[in-house]
Amino acid sequence: MLGFAFQRGAIPLSLEAITKAIELNAAAIEMNRLAFSWGRLAAHDLPRVVSAARFKTSGAAPAKRTLDETIAFRAGFLTDYQNEAYSKRYLGEVARVRAAEAKASPGSHDLTEAFAKGLFKLMAYKDEYEVARLYSDGEFAKALKEQFDGDPSLKVSLAPPLLARRDKVTGHLRKREFGGWILTAFDILTRFKFLRGTAFDPFGYTSERRTERALPGEYSAMIFRRLDNAKPQDWPHLVTLAKSAELVRGYGHIKEVNVARYRQECARLAATIGQPVAQAAE
């Protein structure tokens, strides 16, 4: 952005002064010089920069995971997310759908792929324990260290149901800032993820968490009910139904709206399964 603005004459400094400032800042000097140069070029020839940004220096696209690799990766994630039993539940339900698809439509994997993705999305919802785990697994600290020098001041904006206040007009939870000490709290909280879904889970009594816990079971049951009796013409509709889990996104009141939309769409799609195929008029 600085390079773009400089090239357009919006920065009342010389090129030498800006270059010197980058050096004196002593933070990622070469990267900042390169970024500055790309910004200048973008101001002069933006299509060229866009074209260059799409170029893959490796010469080849990264290999796509196979279905088995993808399922195994998600199972491993769910083990870290909760425990091995939670992961096995995922694998067992995916295997059930896969076996039914192999029997009804040999060689097809569309339903298995859609179901494996949808179930994973619903099982790996981001609650307080997961947010704490993601902040505490070392990747966030590594990213901070790579981007900033020294000991940067840190503030995290959160809207935890037990601590956040509601907006008097909208009724939605309002985010509040927490200082760097929250990372220590996250490290402690992530050790209590075994409480998730139990009667001792202090966060599990909110309507949002109850809904999130219910969704995976609802989703699997919805698909399982239709597996054995689905006719050949029903399978494309069943795949679309499995993909409907993609509608569940966001947090708080946004997710609440999307869950309602998801359930309505599921009801609509489910009604199309098992219906006779309309005959074309001769």
N, C-alpha and C positions, 0 to 999 in steps of 0.2 A: 504493500500500500504506500509506503514511504517512497519507494522508487517510482511508482506510478505518478504520485503527486509531484515529485521533483521534476520528472520529465515533462509534466504539463505546466510547469512554472509556478506551482502553488507553494513551494517551499523556498523562502528567501535566504537560502544558504548556498554556498559553492559546493561543487562536487568534492573538492578536497576536504572541506570542513566536515561533510557528512561521513566521508571515508575515515577520517581521523576519529570521529566520534564512535564509529563502529569498533575501531581498534582500541580506543580508550575504555570502552565498555567491557572489553575482554570476556565476552560471553558468546560462544559459538560464532567466532569472528568470520570464518570462511562461509558458514551457512548463511549468516546475515548479509555478507557481501554478495553471495550468489542470489539470495532472495531479492536484494535491492536491484541487482542487474536484471533479473526477470521482470520485476515491476516496471523498470524503465522500458524494457522491450515491449511489455504489454501495452503501455501507453502509446507506443509507436506502431506495433503490429500485433494486435490481440489475437487474430486467427492463428498466427504462427505459434504463439504461446499455448493456445488451446490445443493445437495439433501436437505440439511437443509433449504436453502433459498426458496425452493419451498414448504416447509411445512407450512400449514395454522394453526396458533395457535388457531384460533377461532373454529376449528373443522368443520366448514361449510362455503361454499362459500356465499358471500353476496347475498341477494335476488335480482334478476333481476327485473328491472322496467317493468311494463306492458306497452303496447303500449299507453294507455291513459295517464299513468303517465309520460312517456317520452315526449309525445306531450305537456302536461301541463307544464313540466319543461322547455322545449324549448320556449314555449310561454312566460313564466315568464322571461326567460333570455332576450328575445327580447323586453319586456317591459322596462327592465333596460337598454338595449342596445340603444333603441330609445324612444318609447312611447307605450301607449296602442293601438293606432290605428295601429301601425306597427305589434304588436302582433296579433291583430284581423285579419289583412290581412293574416298572416300565418295560423291562425286557420281556416279561411274561405276557403282557397285554399286546405288545407289538408282535410277538411270536404268534399269538392267537389270530390276529388279523392276517398275518403273512400266510399262515397255513390255510386259512379260509380262501384267500385270494389265489393261492397256488392251486387249490382244488377246483375252484369255480372258473378261473381264468389263467390257465398255465402260461407262464412266461411274462405275465403282467406284474408290475410292481407299483403301479400308480397309487392304489389305495394304501399300500403299506407305507410308501414314502409320505403321503399326505397325513396319515394317521400318526406315524412316528414323529413327524414334525409338530403336529397339533398337540399331541399328548405331552410332548416335552415342553412346549411353550406354556401349557397350563400347569404342569407340575413344578416348573422352575420359576414360579412367580417371585418377584422381589419384595420380600417383607423385611422387617427390621433385622432379622438374623442374616439374610442374604446381603443386604447393604453393608452390614458390619463385616461380613466375610470378604466381600470384594474390596473394601477399603483396607483390610488387614492382611491380604494374601501376599503382599510385597510388591505387586505390580504397580499399585498407585504410588507408593513411595519411590519406586524405581523411575517412574515417569516424571515425578517432581524433581528428582535429582538430575535427570537428563535435561530438563527444561530450564531449571533455575539454579543459580549458584548460591552457596551459603545456606542459611536457614530461613526460608521464606515464611512470612506470616500467612497463616491459613485460616479461612473461614468456610464453613460448610452450611449451606441452606437446606433445611429439612422441615418437614411438616409431620412429625410423629404423632399419631392419633392420641397418645396419652399425654402429650405435652403441648401440642399446638392449639392455638385458639381459633375459633371460627369467625369468619367475617360476618359482621352483623347484617350485611345486606344480602350476600349470596348464601350464607350458611356453610360455605366451604372452608376447609382448614387452611390457615395461612402459614406460609413458611416463615421460619425465624432463623437467625444466624447463630451458629455455634462456633466457638473458637477451636484452636488446634487440639485442645484437650479431648475433643470428641473422638479423636483417633484412638486414644488410650481406652476410652469407653467402648469403642467398636471392638477392639482387640479382646476385651473381657466378654462382651456380649456374644461374639461369635462362638465362644466355648459353650454357650448354653443353647445351641441350635437343636439339641436333642429334645428340648421342651416343645418345639414346634408341633402343633397339632394335638398336644396333650392337654389335660385339664389344668396343668400347672403353667401353661403358656400365658404370661400376662398380656400379650398382644393379641391373643387368639380370640378374644371375645368381641372385637369390633365387627360390625357388619361386613366390612371390606374383607377382613381375614376369613370370616366364615364362608363368604361367597367364594373366595379363592380356593379354599380347601375343598369345597363342594364341586367345583367345576371339572376337575379331572375325572372324578367318578361319573358325573353326569355325561361327560363326553364319551367315555369308553362304553358306558351302558347304551347310549344312543346308537353307537356304531354296532355293538355286539348284537343288539336286538334285531338288526337287519341283515347280519352276515349270512346266516344259514338259509334264509328264505328269499334272499335277493335273486331276481331273475337276471339273465344276461343284459337286458336293456336297462336294468336298475344300477349297474355298476358305475357308469359315469356320474349318475346322481349321487351315489354313495361317496365317490371321490370328492365331489363338490361339497358334500356335507362335511366330510372330514377336514376339508380346507377352511371351513367356516371359523375354525379356532383362531385364524389370523386376525379376525375382527376384535379379539380381546387384547386390548393394548392400553397403555397409559396408566395413570395412578389416580387414586382418590376419586373425586367426582367425575373425572374424565373416564376412568375405567368403569365406573358405575353405569354411565350412559352407554358405553360400548358393550358391556355385558348384556344389558337389556336388548340392545340391537342384535347381538350375537344370538341370543335365545329366540328372538323373533325370527331371525333368518333360519335358524335350525328348524323351527316349527314349519316354516314355509317349505324348505327343502325336503324335510322328512315326508311331507304330504305328497310329494311327487314320486316317492318310491313305492313301487307296487301298483301303480296306476296302469291301466291298459294303454297300449300305444295306439294313438289315433290312426285310423286307416285313411289313406289318401283317397280322395274322390276320383272315380274313373271318368 
